[in-house]
C-alpha cells in the first residue's frame, strides 16, 4: 500500500467521528430550533388570545369586534354591508357590586357570558366591551320581526337568576339595536345602539328597542340637560318647594312634602319628574339628596315644632352605608326632633334584598324617624304582612287608584286599601286630593292625611312658615268633624 493511500485512509478514519459529531449536533440544533419555534408560536397564540379575549369571561373583546367588523366589510367588496349590532347591559349591576361584593358581580358576568355563548354561532359573534356591557354582532340582513323574536328568546334564556353561594341573584337587562346602513363604522353603530338602549331602559322590566332617527335629537337634548344639571348642582341652582299635607279629620296642617325645583335660565321650569329620573340614572341623586336633606331640615327648624317634613329618598341613597348616620347628624345640627322627619322611599323593589339599605332603615326607625313608601306598587307592597321592612305609613295616589278601578268602582277599591292599611296598623297619606269630591271620598274611607290641590299649592319655605301658623289658628284640632263635610 502506497504512502499516499495510507494517509488518505488515516485521514478518513480520523474525520469520521468529527463528521458524525457535526451531523448529530446539527440534528440536535434543528430539533431545539423546532421546539423553540413551537414554543414561540404558542406564546404568540397566547398573546393573541389575550389581546382579543376578555380575561374575566373568555368572550371576545372590543379589539376582536373591530377586526371582525372590518372583515365583514372587506368581504362585501364595496357593496353595502348588512349587519345588526345588539348592545345590552344589566339594569342593576352596580347595585349587585355595591351590596353583594365584586365576587358576586364577577360570578354574574361569568354566568352571563356562558349563556351568551349559547347564542353565538357562525355569523353571530359575542363580545364584551367592559363592565356589564356586551355586544352581539349579527352578520347579514334580518327583518325587525326576526330580530325581535331573537331578542325575546335571548332575554328569556339569558336574563335569569344567577346562583351565587346559596342565594339566587335576580338579573334584568335591556337591549339596544342598531341596523347597519351603507359602510358601517363601529363608533356610529355603538352610538345608535346606546341611544336605543337608553330608550329600552325607560320601559319597565327587560325590554329591547330599535334605534330611530328621532332618538338622535332626543339624546343630544338629554345630554345638554344632564350637563346643565351637573352645573346646577355645582352652582346651587336648585330650590325646594313644599306641598302642604293636611290631617283628614280636622283639615288642620300636618306638615309638608319637600319637592325639588329647578328653573333653567333658558329652558325655564324643568319638570321634576324628568330631571329626577335622569339624576337617578347618572348617580347625581346622591349629591342632590344630601343637599335636599340639609336644606329641608334647615327650613323645618324654623317652622312650628308640630310640622312634619316628608323627604323623598331614592334606593341609591339608601345603599350608602353612612346614610342613616348622615340623616341623624343632620337632624341634630338643625335641632329638629327625629319624629318630625318622614323618609319617603320612592321605590322598594330592590331595597328588600339590600342588607345595607335594610340596616339604614333599621337605624333610622330606631332613631325615631318615620318611614313611608310611595309609588303605587311600593305602597301596596307596604300594606302586605310580608313586606320586606317595617313602614310607618304608605302614600297612596288617588289618581293611580282611579286609573286601575275606574271612576265608578274607585270608592270601593279605595275602601279596600284603607281597610287593609287598618288591618296592618299602617297610616295612609292619600295624595292627588284635588277637589271637594276627592276630599269627601278620602275622609269617608279613613285616610289619615291628605295632599294635593285641595290642600294648597306648593309654597316656599317662608310661605310654608306662615301657612302653618295661620292654618293652625283657623283649624284647631277637632274643629271640623268629618260628618259636617259629609253633610255638605
ZASE-605228 format. One line per 2 residues: for each residue x, y, z of N, C-alpha, C. Coordinates in pm, whole numbers, plus 50000, padded with zeros to 5 digits. Layout:
<rs>
X,Y,Z,X,Y,Z,X,Y,Z | ...
</rs>
This chain:
<rs>
50088,49881,50000,50000,50000,50000,50091,50123,50000 | 50052,50214,49911,50137,50332,49899,50116,50425,50016
50216,50508,50035,50211,50605,50145,50093,50701,50128 | 50062,50738,50004,49951,50832,49977,49817,50770,50016
49800,50639,49980,49674,50572,50012,49658,50555,50162 | 49769,50521,50228,49766,50504,50374,49726,50635,50442
49780,50743,50394,49748,50875,50450,49601,50910,50430 | 49547,50880,50314,49406,50910,50285,49313,50832,50375
49347,50699,50393,49264,50614,50479,49268,50666,50623 | 49389,50707,50664,49404,50756,50802,49324,50884,50823
49327,50972,50723,49252,51098,50733,49102,51071,50737 | 49056,50976,50655,48912,50943,50651,48867,50886,50785
48948,50798,50839,48915,50736,50968,48914,50841,51079 | 49008,50933,51071,49015,51036,51174,48897,51134,51163
48851,51164,51039,48745,51263,51017,48606,51208,51046 | 48591,51074,51040,48458,51014,51055,48389,51055,51185
48456,51043,51300,48389,51083,51425,48350,51231,51425 | 48437,51310,51366,48407,51454,51361,48283,51479,51277
48275,51413,51161,48160,51431,51070,48032,51384,51137 | 48042,51267,51202,47923,51213,51271,47879,51309,51382
47980,51363,51453,47950,51457,51561,47884,51583,51510 | 47938,51632,51398,47879,51751,51339,47735,51727,51296
47713,51610,51234,47578,51576,51188,47482,51566,51306 | 47530,51502,51414,47446,51488,51533,47416,51624,51594
47519,51709,51597,47499,51843,51652,47400,51923,51571 | 47414,51912,51437,47318,51982,51353,47176,51931,51375
47162,51801,51396,47029,51743,51421,46969,51794,51551 | 47057,51796,51656,47006,51846,51785,46968,51993,51776
47049,52069,51702,47020,52212,51687,46888,52233,51612 | 46866,52150,51511,46742,52161,51434,46622,52127,51522
46637,52022,51604,46529,51982,51695,46500,52092,51796 | 46612,52149,51854,46596,52257,51951,46529,52379,51886
46569,52407,51764,46512,52520,51691,46363,52499,51667 | 46328,52373,51634,46187,52341,51612,46106,52358,51739
46167,52312,51852,46099,52325,51980,46079,52472,52016 | 46188,52550,51996,46181,52692,52027,46079,52762,51938
46075,52721,51811,45977,52779,51719,45835,52746,51764 | 45815,52620,51806,45683,52579,51855,45642,52656,51978
45742,52672,52071,45712,52749,52191,45682,52895,52157 | 45755,52948,52061,45733,53085,52018,45595,53104,51957
45556,53004,51873,45423,53013,51813,45315,53004,51919 | 45334,52916,52018,45237,52903,52127,45228,53032,52207
45347,53095,52227,45350,53221,52301,45278,53331,52224 | 45302,53332,52092,45235,53431,52007,45084,53409,52012
45043,53281,52006,44899,53250,52010,44838,53290,52145 | 44917,53268,52251,44869,53305,52384,44850,53457,52394
44949,53532,52343,44937,53678,52345,44821,53725,52258 | 44803,53660,52145,44694,53698,52055,44558,53673,52122
44547,53560,52189,44422,53530,52258,44396,53632,52367 | 44500,53668,52441,44484,53767,52548,44443,53903,52491
44497,53934,52371,44468,54063,52310,44326,54070,52256 | 44268,53954,52220,44137,53952,52154,44027,53890,52239
44057,53854,52363,43957,53793,52450,43955,53862,52586 | 43837,53867,52645,43820,53926,52778,43878,53832,52883
43957,53884,52974,44028,53800,53070,43934,53737,53172 | 43824,53804,53206,43733,53750,53309,43638,53645,53252
43577,53675,53140,43471,53588,53089,43515,53496,52975 | 43625,53532,52910,43673,53449,52799,43610,53480,52665
43508,53567,52660,43448,53602,52530,43536,53705,52460 | 43513,53723,52331,43594,53816,52254,43567,53959,52300
43670,54047,52281,43661,54183,52334,43644,54287,52224 | 43661,54414,52259,43639,54522,52163,43736,54515,52045
43864,54478,52070,43961,54466,51960,43913,54363,51858 | 43861,54251,51909,43810,54147,51819,43688,54197,51743
43604,54274,51810,43485,54329,51744,43524,54420,51628 | 43623,54504,51650,43670,54594,51543,43722,54513,51425
43804,54411,51453,43862,54330,51347,43755,54251,51271 | 43660,54193,51345,43555,54115,51281,43465,54202,51194
43435,54323,51240,43353,54412,51159,43427,54451,51031 | 43557,54478,51042,43637,54512,50923,43638,54396,50824
43646,54272,50873,43646,54155,50785,43514,54140,50712 | 43403,54168,50784,43271,54161,50720,43261,54264,50609
43307,54385,50637,43303,54491,50535,43391,54455,50416 | 43509,54396,50444,43601,54359,50335,43540,54252,50245
43463,54161,50302,43404,54053,50222,43295,54104,50129 | 43239,54220,50157,43131,54271,50072,43185,54331,49942
43318,54357,49937,43384,54408,49816,43317,54535,49762 | 43298,54631,49853,43244,54760,49812,43094,54770,49815
43024,54660,49832,42878,54663,49842,42836,54699,49986 | 42713,54749,50007,42667,54780,50143,42674,54656,50232
42728,54671,50351,42745,54559,50444,42625,54553,50537 | 42546,54447,50525,42428,54432,50611,42467,54362,50740
42431,54422,50853,42457,54360,50982,42372,54430,51088 | 42358,54363,51201,42283,54416,51314,42371,54411,51437
42375,54522,51511,42451,54526,51636,42353,54539,51752 | 42362,54444,51845,42279,54446,51965,42367,54477,52086
42338,54586,52153,42413,54628,52272,42324,54608,52393 | 42375,54543,52495,42292,54524,52613,42378,54528,52739
42312,54561,52848,42378,54558,52979,42274,54523,53085 | 42321,54507,53208,42233,54471,53318,42175,54598,53380
42052,54591,53424,41984,54709,53476,42026,54744,53619 | 42083,54651,53692,42116,54680,53832,42251,54620,53870
42347,54626,53779,42476,54563,53806,42552,54638,53916 | 42545,54771,53917,42613,54848,54022,42556,54813,54159
42426,54793,54163,42362,54754,54288,42417,54620,54337 | 42435,54524,54246,42489,54392,54282,42631,54407,54336
42715,54483,54265,42853,54503,54309,42861,54573,54444 | 42780,54677,54461,42789,54759,54583,42735,54687,54705
42633,54604,54686,42567,54544,54802,42608,54400,54828 | 42653,54329,54726,42687,54187,54742,42835,54159,54723
42909,54259,54679,43052,54243,54661,43091,54213,54517 | 43218,54240,54485,43265,54222,54348,43272,54074,54308
43286,53987,54406,43287,53843,54371,43152,53802,54316 | 43044,53858,54372,42910,53830,54320,42894,53889,54180
42946,54011,54162,42939,54073,54030,43015,53993,53925 | 43134,53944,53961,43212,53862,53867,43139,53732,53834
43076,53672,53935,43002,53548,53912,42887,53571,53814 | 42819,53684,53829,42709,53718,53738,42761,53734,53595
42874,53806,53580,42929,53829,53445,42973,53699,53379 | 43036,53611,53456,43081,53483,53400,42963,53397,53356
42860,53391,53440,42741,53313,53403,42672,53374,53282 | 42664,53505,53281,42603,53575,53168,42678,53543,53039
42811,53545,53046,42893,53516,52927,42870,53372,52879 | 42860,53278,52972,42835,53138,52933,42701,53126,52861
42600,53192,52912,42469,53187,52847,42472,53254,52710 | 42549,53364,52703,42560,53434,52574,42625,53349,52467
42725,53270,52508,42796,53186,52412,42700,53090,52341 | 42593,53053,52412,42494,52965,52350,42417,53032,52238
42422,53164,52231,42353,53236,52123,42449,53282,52014 | 42577,53249,52031,42674,53281,51927,42686,53167,51828
42713,53198,51705,42729,53097,51600,42802,53163,51484 | 42819,53089,51376,42883,53147,51257,42799,53264,51208
42862,53380,51196,42790,53499,51152,42724,53577,51265 | 42740,53527,51390,42681,53598,51504,42778,53588,51621
42860,53692,51638,42966,53691,51739,42923,53759,51867 | 42983,53713,51977,42954,53767,52110,43079,53836,52163
43064,53955,52219,43178,54035,52264,43143,54105,52397 | 43246,54127,52477,43229,54209,52598,43306,54339,52579
43238,54452,52595,43304,54580,52579,43373,54624,52707 | 43323,54579,52820,43376,54620,52950,43262,54637,53048
43291,54628,53178,43184,54639,53276,43078,54533,53251 | 42952,54576,53247,42843,54482,53220,42787,54500,53079
42866,54563,52991,42822,54585,52853,42871,54474,52761 | 42777,54415,52688,42808,54311,52590,42747,54348,52456
42803,54288,52351,42756,54314,52215,42739,54182,52141 | 42636,54175,52059,42623,54068,51960,42627,54134,51822
42718,54092,51738,42727,54141,51600,42674,54032,51509 | 42565,54061,51442,42492,53961,51363,42505,53997,51215
42579,53916,51143,42605,53944,51002,42485,53908,50917 | 42463,53985,50809,42355,53957,50716,42235,54048,50736
42140,54036,50646,42019,54117,50650,41909,54041,50724 | 41848,54106,50824,41746,54041,50903,41630,54138,50926
41509,54087,50920,41391,54172,50940,41376,54208,51087 | 41300,54314,51113,41276,54352,51252,41202,54242,51327
41115,54172,51257,41042,54062,51320,41137,53951,51364 | 41232,53916,51277,41330,53812,51311,41417,53855,51428
41460,53981,51426,41544,54032,51535,41465,54036,51666 | 41338,54077,51658,41254,54083,51777,41236,53944,51838
41212,53845,51754,41196,53708,51806,41325,53660,51872 | 41439,53695,51810,41567,53657,51870,41584,53724,52007
41551,53853,52016,41566,53926,52142,41478,53868,52252 | 41357,53829,52218,41266,53772,52318,41319,53638,52368
41365,53555,52274,41422,53426,52314,41551,53446,52394 | 41631,53539,52347,41758,53571,52412,41735,53618,52555
41642,53712,52573,41616,53770,52706,41565,53664,52803 | 41477,53577,52756,41421,53476,52846,41524,53373,52891
41624,53348,52808,41724,53247,52843,41846,53306,52913 | 41877,53433,52888,41998,53494,52945,41969,53567,53075
41862,53646,53078,41832,53726,53197,41750,53646,53297 | 41815,53545,53352,41756,53460,53456,41840,53471,53582
41784,53433,53698,41862,53442,53822,41993,53365,53814 | 42095,53418,53879,42227,53355,53888,42247,53309,54032
42285,53184,54050,42309,53133,54185,42452,53166,54226 | 42463,53237,54338,42595,53271,54393,42592,53236,54541
42678,53145,54581,42670,53095,54717,42544,53011,54730 | 42461,53045,54825,42337,52971,54845,42214,53048,54799
42234,53168,54747,42120,53253,54715,42117,53290,54567 | 41998,53303,54510,41987,53348,54371,42000,53499,54361
42062,53546,54256,42071,53690,54228,41986,53717,54104 | 41880,53795,54120,41795,53829,54006,41869,53926,53914
41866,53898,53786,41929,53990,53690,41827,54029,53583 | 41833,54154,53547,41746,54209,53444,41832,54290,53348
41792,54295,53224,41874,54366,53126,41789,54436,53022 | 41853,54521,52946,41789,54592,52836,41877,54581,52712
41814,54588,52595,41886,54568,52468,41858,54685,52375 | 41965,54744,52321,41953,54846,52218,42000,54791,52085
41925,54816,51978,41951,54753,51848,41976,54859,51743 | 42085,54841,51668,42118,54932,51557,42142,54850,51432
42079,54888,51323,42096,54821,51193,42197,54901,51111 | 42292,54829,51048,42396,54896,50969,42337,54942,50836
42385,55058,50791,42347,55107,50659,42472,55155,50588 | 42479,55130,50456,42596,55163,50376,42720,55095,50436
42830,55172,50450,42952,55115,50507,42954,55145,50657 | 42935,55042,50740,42920,55066,50883,43050,55108,50950
43040,55198,51045,43151,55239,51131,43112,55200,51273 | 43203,55131,51342,43169,55076,51473,43123,55184,51570
43193,55297,51572,43156,55401,51668,43014,55451,51644 | 42973,55461,51515,42837,55505,51484,42735,55400,51526
42766,55273,51499,42675,55165,51538,42656,55161,51689 | 42766,55173,51762,42757,55170,51908,42681,55291,51962
42702,55405,51901,42632,55526,51946,42481,55510,51926 | 42442,55457,51810,42299,55438,51785,42239,55331,51877
42314,55223,51893,42265,55117,51982,42254,55168,52126 | 42346,55255,52167,42342,55310,52302,42219,55397,52323
42182,55475,52221,42061,55556,52231,41937,55467,52240 | 41936,55359,52162,41824,55265,52169,41819,55196,52304
41938,55167,52359,41945,55103,52491,41887,55195,52597 | 41917,55323,52589,41862,55419,52686,41710,55420,52679
41657,55414,52556,41511,55410,52538,41454,55283,52599 | 41523,55171,52579,41475,55043,52634,41471,55046,52786
41570,55114,52846,41576,55119,52993,41462,55201,53053 | 41401,55287,52973,41289,55367,53024,41162,55285,53033
41162,55165,52978,41045,55078,52983,41058,54983,53102 | 40946,54942,53160,40955,54852,53276,41002,54713,53237
41079,54652,53325,41125,54515,53304,41229,54503,53194 | 41260,54379,53158,41354,54352,53050,41289,54388,52917
41356,54471,52838,41296,54514,52712,41405,54543,52609 | 41363,54563,52485,41456,54597,52377,41396,54708,52294
41482,54779,52221,41435,54892,52143,41524,54909,52020 | 41464,54936,51904,41537,54964,51780,41570,55113,51773
41687,55144,51720,41725,55284,51700,41638,55348,51593 | 41592,55469,51621,41522,55550,51521,41589,55688,51516
41573,55756,51405,41645,55882,51385,41608,55988,51487 | 41483,55987,51535,41444,56091,51631,41515,56074,51764
41570,55955,51790,41644,55935,51914,41769,56021,51919 | 41825,56052,51804,41949,56129,51799,41928,56267,51861
41820,56335,51819,41792,56468,51874,41754,56458,52021 | 41679,56351,52057,41643,56331,52199,41768,56311,52284
41863,56235,52230,41986,56208,52304,42067,56335,52325 | 42078,56418,52221,42152,56543,52234,42085,56635,52337
41952,56639,52333,41879,56721,52430,41900,56668,52572 | 41898,56536,52586,41917,56477,52718,42057,56506,52772
42157,56499,52684,42294,56525,52727,42314,56671,52765 | 42249,56761,52690,42257,56903,52726,42193,56926,52863
42081,56859,52885,42012,56874,53013,42096,56816,53127 | 42162,56704,53101,42246,56643,53204,42364,56732,53237
42426,56793,53135,42537,56886,53157,42489,57005,53239 | 42371,57056,53205,42316,57170,53278,42284,57131,53422
42239,57007,53441,42207,56961,53577,42332,56954,53663 | 42441,56904,53606,42568,56899,53681,42612,57040,53719
42596,57134,53628,42633,57273,53659,42541,57329,53767 | 42414,57290,53765,42319,57339,53865,42354,57286,54004
42401,57161,54010,42443,57104,54138,42563,57182,54192 | 42658,57212,54103,42779,57283,54145,42751,57427,54187
42653,57491,54121,42627,57634,54147,42515,57656,54248 | 42450,57549,54292,42340,57564,54388,42216,57625,54327
42184,57586,54204,42071,57645,54134,41937,57577,54166 | 41940,57469,54243,41816,57402,54279,41748,57473,54396
41617,57457,54404,41539,57512,54513,41445,57404,54566 | 41395,57425,54688,41293,57336,54742,41162,57411,54753
41054,57340,54718,40921,57391,54745,40848,57288,54829 | 40743,57333,54899,40680,57247,54998,40531,57232,54969
40485,57107,54957,40345,57077,54932,40275,57056,55066 | 40170,57132,55095,40101,57117,55225,40038,56978,55240
40045,56925,55360,39981,56798,55396,39885,56829,55511 | 39757,56787,55496,39655,56816,55596,39612,56690,55670
39567,56708,55793,39501,56599,55865,39360,56585,55808 | 39321,56464,55775,39194,56444,55706,39074,56480,55793
39080,56450,55920,38963,56467,56006,38936,56614,56036 | 39042,56691,56058,39026,56830,56101,39060,56934,55995
39125,56890,55888,39177,56979,55784,39279,57079,55839 | 39335,57050,55953,39444,57131,56006,39575,57082,55947
39676,57168,55938,39802,57128,55873,39877,57025,55956 | 39932,56927,55884,40014,56825,55948,40162,56848,55919
40192,56902,55803,40331,56927,55766,40343,56952,55618 | 40459,56918,55561,40485,56947,55420,40566,56835,55357
40544,56816,55227,40625,56725,55147,40724,56810,55066 | 40854,56785,55083,40955,56861,55010,40962,56813,54865
40973,56907,54773,40987,56873,54631,41092,56963,54568 | 41177,56903,54489,41286,56976,54425,41235,57058,54308
41289,57176,54293,41251,57264,54182,41377,57316,54114 | 41372,57318,53981,41487,57366,53904,41437,57457,53794
41478,57582,53799,41445,57678,53694,41570,57704,53612 | 41569,57656,53487,41685,57671,53399,41678,57808,53331
41792,57877,53315,41788,58012,53256,41731,58016,53115 | 41745,57908,53039,41692,57905,52902,41566,57821,52890
41562,57709,52962,41451,57615,52949,41334,57648,53041 | 41355,57737,53136,41250,57769,53232,41238,57660,53338
41116,57641,53390,41093,57538,53492,41101,57400,53429 | 41193,57319,53477,41211,57182,53426,41131,57088,53515
41053,57001,53454,40971,56906,53529,41058,56822,53623 | 41019,56819,53751,41100,56744,53848,41099,56594,53818
40991,56544,53758,40988,56401,53725,41091,56367,53618 | 41116,56461,53526,41213,56436,53419,41356,56439,53472
41392,56543,53546,41533,56553,53585,41567,56464,53704 | 41468,56427,53786,41498,56336,53897,41531,56197,53846
41459,56152,53743,41490,56021,53684,41628,56023,53622 | 41663,56134,53557,41796,56148,53499,41902,56148,53608
41874,56216,53719,41968,56219,53831,41986,56080,53890 | 41878,56003,53891,41886,55865,53939,41975,55782,53848
41960,55801,53717,42035,55722,53620,42184,55753,53624 | 42220,55881,53643,42362,55917,53637,42428,55929,53775
42352,55900,53881,42410,55900,54015,42412,56035,54084 | 42371,56142,54015,42370,56274,54078,42270,56284,54193
42176,56191,54198,42074,56195,54302,42137,56188,54441 | 42254,56126,54453,42320,56116,54584,42362,56255,54632
42426,56333,54544,42466,56469,54581,42345,56558,54603 | 42247,56548,54513,42127,56630,54526,42052,56595,54654
42047,56464,54684,41977,56419,54804,42038,56473,54932 | 42171,56481,54937,42237,56536,55057,42202,56684,55073
42201,56757,54961,42164,56899,54969,42019,56914,55013 | 41929,56832,54957,41787,56838,54994,41768,56812,55144
41840,56714,55196,41829,56680,55339,41864,56800,55426 | 41980,56859,55400,42026,56971,55483,41933,57092,55470
41892,57121,55345,41809,57239,55323,41670,57221,55384 | 41610,57105,55365,41476,57080,55417,41475,57086,55570
41575,57027,55633,41579,57030,55779,41609,57171,55831 | 41691,57245,55758,41718,57384,55796,41589,57465,55792
41508,57445,55687,41379,57515,55677,41283,57469,55786 | 41277,57338,55808,41185,57282,55908,41219,57330,56048
41347,57360,56073,41387,57409,56203,41325,57541,56240 | 41276,57616,56140,41213,57746,56165,41062,57736,56179
41006,57619,56145,40861,57604,56149,40813,57565,56288 | 40681,57551,56298,40619,57501,56420,40674,57362,56453
40694,57336,56580,40751,57208,56623,40664,57089,56589 | 40536,57114,56556,40445,57003,56521,40451,56968,56374
40511,57051,56291,40508,57032,56146,40603,56920,56103 | 40547,56817,56041,40629,56710,55985,40691,56756,55853
40805,56698,55818,40868,56723,55689,40891,56589,55622 | 40827,56569,55508,40841,56445,55432,40945,56466,55323
41047,56382,55323,41160,56399,55231,41174,56276,55143 | 41164,56291,55010,41181,56175,54921,41325,56126,54920
41343,55995,54920,41476,55934,54920,41476,55820,54819 | 41581,55811,54739,41591,55706,54638,41660,55582,54695
41641,55471,54626,41708,55346,54666,41859,55362,54661 | 41908,55444,54568,42052,55465,54555,42111,55529,54680
42039,55623,54738,42086,55688,54861,42092,55589,54977 | 41994,55499,54983,41989,55403,55092,42099,55298,55083
42163,55288,54968,42273,55192,54953,42406,55246,55008 | 42406,55371,55051,42524,55431,55114,42529,55384,55260
42635,55313,55301,42641,55262,55439,42630,55371,55545 | 42666,55494,55511,42663,55602,55609,42538,55688,55603
42436,55644,55529,42319,55730,55508,42245,55758,55638 | 42218,55655,55718,42143,55676,55843,42218,55771,55935
42348,55753,55945,42429,55843,56029,42421,55986,55978 | 42429,56003,55846,42418,56136,55786,42286,56203,55824
42176,56129,55815,42043,56184,55845,42033,56222,55992 | 42074,56134,56082,42063,56161,56225,42150,56279,56267
42267,56292,56206,42354,56407,56236,42292,56536,56183 | 42231,56530,56065,42167,56649,56008,42050,56694,56094
41974,56598,56149,41864,56632,56240,41918,56705,56363 | 42026,56653,56418,42085,56714,56537,42136,56854,56507
42202,56872,56391,42255,57003,56355,42142,57105,56337 | 42028,57059,56278,41916,57150,56253,41826,57166,56374
41853,57088,56480,41771,57090,56601,41626,57057,56570 | 41609,56954,56488,41476,56901,56455,41464,56763,56517
41357,56739,56592,41343,56608,56656,41318,56504,56547 | 41374,56383,56560,41362,56281,56455,41218,56246,56420
41127,56253,56517,40987,56214,56492,40918,56304,56390 | 40973,56421,56365,40912,56511,56265,40951,56476,56122
41054,56395,56105,41102,56362,55971,41039,56232,55921 | 40986,56237,55799,40932,56119,55731,41018,56093,55608
41088,55982,55607,41168,55943,55489,41075,55870,55393 | 41056,55929,55276,40963,55874,55176,41042,55799,55069
41033,55668,55071,41108,55585,54977,41031,55575,54847 | 41095,55617,54738,41024,55623,54611,41003,55486,54549
41085,55389,54584,41070,55254,54530,41130,55155,54627 | 41066,55040,54643,41122,54939,54733,41147,54807,54663
41152,54810,54529,41168,54686,54453,41296,54612,54487 | 41405,54684,54508,41533,54620,54534,41583,54639,54676
41521,54730,54750,41570,54762,54884,41560,54641,54976 | 41453,54563,54959,41434,54447,55045,41542,54342,55033
41620,54347,54925,41728,54250,54906,41865,54311,54933 | 41868,54433,54984,41994,54503,55007,42020,54515,55157
42115,54440,55211,42142,54445,55355,42178,54585,55403 | 42253,54662,55321,42293,54796,55362,42170,54886,55377
42079,54880,55279,41957,54961,55284,41872,54923,55405 | 41858,54794,55430,41777,54749,55543,41839,54794,55676
41971,54792,55685,42039,54840,55807,42015,54989,55826 | 42022,55066,55716,41995,55210,55726,41853,55236,55776
41756,55163,55721,41617,55182,55762,41597,55145,55909 | 41661,55038,55950,41650,54995,56090,41710,55101,56184
41825,55157,56146,41887,55261,56229,41803,55388,56233 | 41742,55424,56121,41659,55544,56116,41535,55528,56203
41467,55414,56191,41349,55391,56273,41386,55383,56420 | 41501,55323,56448,41548,55316,56587,41575,55454,56644
41613,55548,56555,41640,55685,56600,41517,55772,56606 | 41399,55716,56570,41275,55791,56579,41221,55843,56448
41294,55825,56336,41250,55874,56205,41139,55783,56152 | 41037,55843,56090,40928,55766,56030,40967,55723,55888
40918,55605,55849,40945,55552,55715,40813,55541,55639 | 40810,55598,55518,40694,55587,55431,40738,55533,55296
40642,55476,55222,40672,55432,55087,40575,55499,54991 | 40626,55536,54874,40545,55598,54770,40548,55511,54646
40484,55563,54540,40461,55490,54416,40361,55380,54445 | 40271,55358,54353,40156,55273,54382,40196,55131,54418
40282,55070,54336,40319,54930,54362,40390,54917,54496 | 40479,55013,54525,40552,55008,54652,40458,55029,54769
40357,55117,54752,40263,55142,54860,40179,55019,54890 | 40134,54952,54785,40056,54830,54805,40142,54724,54874
40269,54711,54832,40359,54617,54897,40379,54654,55043 | 40377,54784,55074,40393,54829,55212,40276,54789,55301
40161,54756,55239,40044,54712,55316,40045,54561,55338 | 40142,54492,55282,40148,54347,55293,40206,54305,55428
40153,54195,55482,40208,54141,55606,40350,54090,55583 | 40382,54056,55457,40514,54003,55426,40609,54107,55371
40583,54235,55399,40669,54343,55347,40812,54324,55397 | 40910,54362,55315,41050,54331,55347,41106,54412,55463
41043,54525,55499,41090,54606,55611,40970,54682,55667 | 40974,54719,55795,40860,54789,55856,40844,54930,55798
40722,54973,55780,40693,55110,55738,40590,55170,55834 | 40598,55300,55852,40505,55369,55942,40382,55420,55869
40398,55449,55740,40284,55495,55662,40307,55465,55515 | 40198,55459,55439,40207,55446,55294,40143,55569,55232
40193,55608,55117,40140,55724,55045,40074,55671,54918 | 39941,55666,54920,39866,55612,54808,39820,55725,54716
39836,55702,54586,39795,55803,54488,39651,55779,54446 | 39567,55879,54468,39428,55869,54429,39415,55854,54277
39502,55920,54203,39500,55910,54056,39529,55768,54011 | 39624,55700,54078,39656,55562,54041,39540,55468,54069
39471,55492,54180,39355,55407,54213,39244,55430,54110 | 39223,55555,54070,39123,55584,53966,39159,55516,53835
39288,55519,53799,39332,55459,53673,39308,55308,53671 | 39323,55244,53787,39307,55098,53794,39159,55060,53805
39087,55129,53892,38950,55088,53922,38844,55156,53836 | 38879,55271,53777,38778,55347,53707,38702,55435,53803
38633,55536,53750,38564,55633,53833,38452,55568,53915 | 38383,55470,53855,38267,55410,53922,38308,55325,54042
38411,55242,54025,38449,55149,54130,38558,55204,54222 | 38603,55325,54195,38712,55382,54273,38682,55386,54424
38562,55428,54468,38537,55432,54613,38551,55296,54680 | 38502,55189,54614,38512,55055,54673,38657,55010,54683
38736,55036,54577,38877,54995,54579,38954,55076,54683 | 38923,55206,54693,38987,55290,54794,38956,55237,54934
38828,55203,54958,38790,55146,55088,38869,55019,55118 | 38887,54936,55015,38960,54810,55033,39104,54837,55078
39171,54931,55014,39308,54964,55052,39316,55020,55194 | 39224,55106,55227,39227,55166,55360,39195,55063,55470
39106,54967,55440,39078,54859,55535,39201,54772,55555 | 39271,54746,55446,39394,54668,55455,39499,54742,55539
39508,54873,55519,39602,54953,55598,39569,54947,55746 | 39439,54954,55779,39398,54947,55919,39430,54810,55978
39417,54705,55895,39443,54569,55943,39590,54550,55980 | 39681,54618,55910,39824,54605,55939,39876,54724,56019
39780,54804,56071,39813,54917,56159,39912,55013,56095 | 39880,55054,55971,39966,55145,55896,39886,55267,55852
39936,55386,55884,39868,55509,55847,39878,55531,55696 | 39780,55602,55640,39776,55628,55496,39769,55778,55471
39860,55826,55385,39852,55961,55330,39803,55949,55187 | 39689,56010,55159,39632,56000,55024,39674,56123,54945
39743,56102,54834,39790,56212,54750,39698,56229,54629 | 39707,56345,54567,39623,56372,54450,39481,56408,54487
39461,56459,54608,39328,56503,54651,39310,56646,54602 | 39245,56661,54487,39242,56791,54420,39107,56863,54429
39001,56792,54462,38868,56853,54462,38796,56819,54591 | 38679,56882,54610,38600,56854,54730,38546,56712,54725
38513,56664,54605,38469,56524,54592,38579,56429,54635 | 38703,56458,54591,38816,56375,54634,38831,56377,54785
38812,56497,54842,38825,56512,54987,38722,56426,55061 | 38597,56431,55016,38493,56356,55083,38518,56205,55073
38564,56160,54957,38594,56018,54940,38709,55975,55031 | 38813,56058,55037,38930,56024,55118,38894,56018,55266
38816,56117,55311,38780,56120,55453,38686,56006,55488 | 38592,55977,55399,38498,55869,55424,38569,55735,55431
38676,55718,55351,38750,55591,55351,38838,55575,55473 | 38871,55686,55539,38951,55677,55660,39097,55711,55644
39134,55789,55540,39274,55832,55525,39311,55923,55641 | 39435,55915,55685,39479,55998,55797,39523,56136,55750
39592,56141,55634,39644,56267,55583,39607,56283,55435 | 39605,56408,55390,39571,56442,55252,39676,56534,55193
39702,56513,55065,39791,56604,54993,39739,56619,54852 | 39748,56738,54798,39700,56761,54662,39654,56904,54645
39583,56929,54533,39537,57064,54503,39444,57121,54608 | 39363,57035,54672,39271,57084,54775,39348,57137,54896
39462,57073,54928,39541,57114,55045,39613,57246,55019 | 39643,57275,54893,39708,57401,54863,39822,57385,54763
39861,57496,54703,39968,57498,54604,40104,57487,54672 | 40208,57451,54595,40344,57445,54652,40386,57581,54706
40459,57578,54818,40498,57701,54887,40649,57709,54903 | 40700,57831,54912,40840,57849,54950,40854,57821,55100
40976,57811,55148,40998,57783,55290,40937,57893,55377 | 40951,58019,55334,40898,58130,55411,40746,58128,55416
40683,58102,55302,40537,58097,55298,40484,57976,55373 | 40562,57866,55372,40522,57748,55448,40517,57779,55597
40612,57859,55643,40614,57900,55784,40486,57972,55822 | 40444,58069,55740,40324,58147,55770,40197,58063,55747
40202,57974,55648,40086,57889,55619,40052,57804,55740 | 40152,57739,55798,40126,57650,55911,40071,57729,56029
40130,57846,56052,40085,57926,56165,39941,57973,56146 | 39907,58024,56025,39772,58077,56001,39669,57966,55995
39699,57855,55927,39605,57743,55918,39585,57679,56054 | 39691,57677,56133,39679,57619,56266,39581,57698,56353
39578,57831,56335,39484,57913,56412,39342,57898,56360 | 39329,57884,56224,39195,57874,56165,39132,57737,56187
39217,57634,56194,39163,57499,56202,39227,57426,56318 | 39191,57458,56441,39248,57387,56555,39202,57242,56557
39266,57165,56640,39238,57023,56648,39088,57000,56669 | 39031,56905,56591,38892,56863,56600,38794,56977,56570
38838,57077,56495,38749,57189,56467,38643,57152,56364 | 38677,57069,56265,38584,57038,56158,38562,56888,56150
38467,56833,56226,38442,56689,56219,38400,56650,56078 | 38433,56529,56042,38410,56483,55906,38262,56474,55872
38174,56459,55974,38032,56447,55942,37976,56578,55884 | 38042,56691,55918,37997,56818,55859,38030,56822,55710
38144,56764,55673,38179,56759,55531,38081,56670,55455 | 38045,56558,55518,37952,56467,55452,37815,56532,55433
37781,56619,55529,37652,56682,55520,37647,56790,55412 | 37767,56825,55360,37773,56923,55252,37783,57064,55301
</rs>
